[in-house]
Amino acid sequence: MAYEPGWGWARLALDHAELMISKPNEHLPFIQPSFTGSFYFTTDNTGILWDKLKDQTRICYPIQNFEYGMREFAVYDNNGYLLQFGHAIGETDE
């Protein structure tokens, strides 16, 4: 993780995934977030991530294979945002 308060952003990394987040723009008024979609993360092996998270968070739906060719699951973060994780079936051991 890289973080410097003066920069206004942070970078989180785990294995081959990175997520960069930033503070709201100073010249725009900050309004409580109202995002209603979900954040989808493609992973190398969904099962490993599921095993790490399943007992530590509120689950939307458990890990499963879907007819559209993805093995995925979804959880809610501490702010209620929906986080989905998945990989294409056949890319890694299921």
PEJO-V654447 format. One record per helix or strand of 2 or more residues. SS is the DSSP state (A for helix, B for strand). FROM is the first residue (numbers start at 1). TO is the last residue. Records with the same first field share a line. If there is no record, write none. Layout:
SS: FROM-TO / FROM-TO
This chain:
B: 2-4 / 9-14 / 17-22 / 38-42 / 58-65 / 70-76 / 82-89
A: 46-53
